């Protein structure tokens, strides 16, 4: 069941939030609801994936012999050396 909620927020923040919602194809209500849900979910297991991460899990197929640590180390060496 949904219900109305009245908020008092700085005008510039509202404008930015509306722009963000439009760019991402979401409603401001949905964004706020998801945020409130994320900060109030006390029973969330620390190992549970975030909703954003859950959406992309399985999108990329890596080879069976992919060494994540080696790739990260190589990336960081190139970046910082």
Secondary structure, DSSP 8 states (H G I E B T S, - for coil): ----------HHHHHHHHHHHHHHT--HHHHHHHHHHHHH-TT--TTS--HHHHHHTTSS---TT--HHHHHHHHHHHHH-
